[in-house]
Amino acid sequence: MRKGLTIILSVIFITNLNAKVLTVEKTAPVSNIYTKIIDESQVTEQHALPKILRNHSSYRQAQNPNITTTLLDSSVHGYGLVVPHTSPVSFVASKGINIGYRGWVLEPFTDEQGNTSSANNSGFIKAALSTDGANFSVFSGLNDEIMGPNTQVIDGPLMGRYPSAVANDDYPYVVWTEATLYTGSATNNGGRPMYTYDEFGWFAGSYFQPTIDINYGWYNGSDPLDAAGDLWVNSPVLVDDGTYEAMVITATQWSASPDANFPEKSAYFMRSTINFSGNYQFYSLPEMMFNQDDLGGSANTGTTSSASVDINSSGVGYAMCTAYLTDSTLSERHNFIIRKTSDFGISWSSDGIGGTDYYFLPDTTMERVFVESGFLPDSVLFYSVNDTTGDTTFTPTDLPGVFPLYDHEVHVDESGTLHIFTTMVVESDQAGYIYVALGGVGLYHLWSDDPTNPGSWQAAPIAELSSTFGESGMPDGNGGGNYFNVFGTGAISNHNDDVMWVAYHALGDTSQLGFNWDIFLCKSEDGGATWSEPENITNTGGLQEDEMYVHMSPAATDTNCFMIYNQPDYTQNHLSDPANMAAFQQNIWFVMYGEALQLGIDDNASLPGSFTLEQNYPNPFNPKTSIMYSVEHAGKVELALYNVVGQKVQTLLNETKEPGEYTLELNAGDLASGVYFYKMSQKGQTLTRKLVLMK
């Protein structure tokens, strides 16, 4: 079962005994390429919301008083949210909500940097911030400028894909892949992970430009130097060991014909090297996390998922994908492939099971956890009817095992326990087939406090989804296999590890008159061992009044969780693809479950009193520029200039200053063109800004 899968939609099938062959009917092929490749070259309409939206107010739904919803924006289509490995919404208890997403503009657009784009361009990266989950400010143009070859600033192609949002008490971040060689399809040799952040703190609206290239070693889209050149579906996490802060990211190589040194569908991790007051710089090459050569090789890339990662505040974390092992003597099943870090993502385990670098569930463990538990069946019952006598004959058929699908999330609680939210189906006795509509298939919680010990694994069902998996995506039979579109997204309370939330989209009504998708929510208060009955939190009942592709903030509280989702507008299809729900124009909604937040945020907290460092002017400049700064207390002040690799280039100031405002004139005539940082320090306070020298 390596080159592709075929789904089997029915549990019991009728055959003709006169043919003397027991055949299986109602099967459908499944693509063996799991990257959700999209062709966006056919844009036909011009409908959108304005470029910048601010102060969106929300309303509490009448049908569910626990829900507060806010319409953030709209997008050309919904492909930015179709994979669970990204995390586009984050909650920070002391600050609020940070959201990163793909937006668009109404008219052909030229920004301040001269970047031009037609209407309907779906690659504009935007951010939305809120203190209370009810009112949002939205910022656009985050990918107007990017870091080009040799650290040169260039106009961004405005082709942002698969955004995530992470944040800490100081700064909100948005991370995405920029399709630098976009030609109508996302998969070409030029996917570059990037990020930006609000460099003056939450709600300042000062997103760092140019965006920061995470893939150190990349030269241009068609010629990567020492690194994989086509990295997609970033899964980021921020870490802090008390001394150093860093950003850790996993991403997956997508190129159809990559360099042999960088196998297609291998996953890599990148960890920042230096942190300049919230500006994470990456000066080491991406390192291999999951090598496709170990996971079925080049012939089986379609059965390897993207990777996801999480690291807790003690530095314990896990990264995971689902795949087959090349060495089938270790496991014949499609499996959970796992590596661990204990040092905040600096190094990753290589002492895996069976001499591999990876932890996984041996086939006997998969059988114990999912089948012997009674969650999933170990056989199906076929029946046949004799054409002459009408007699029915039943034939039981054993099934080889369970099949974890490609969509999953990884979470690590404060005790170091690994939690996986995943969708599960069952393999057929016929190679290359899976059952997707058997009783028991659906969304599961899998956990272990020690993945090196197969006996530590436990599982619990969250939602039975056989009725959803057995239907087509749309009432007319279009839309593809739902098992491929549905995933769970989870959160752990930052007050109590035992409190967990999981949301997912599923069919709320399968009738022809009311066929629609809704968002469902489950809660556990015992560490995920048992779950509440699913609550339909959108509960729209009309035909194709759909809500889907929900993503939850990984952090929650005991009483609140936070999520975003898409709502298709079936009157607008800009990709001319009526068979795919994500191809339609989408409204983007934020949802808060629970009571209103009260964070007590000081809007001026991002500016440390009278200790200030202003943006140099002009910027960019050649070769002179002015830097204004102020100090609150008398004492020695140091102002130094650094290059992009963190080396001090020049000390601009190192002397005692009285309280007051000052201006420093910088003449960079002897410096090379490029991006630099200037950092001011006094008595433990530090401020950093960037300047661009263009000769």
Disulfide bonds with the S-S distance in Angstrom:
none
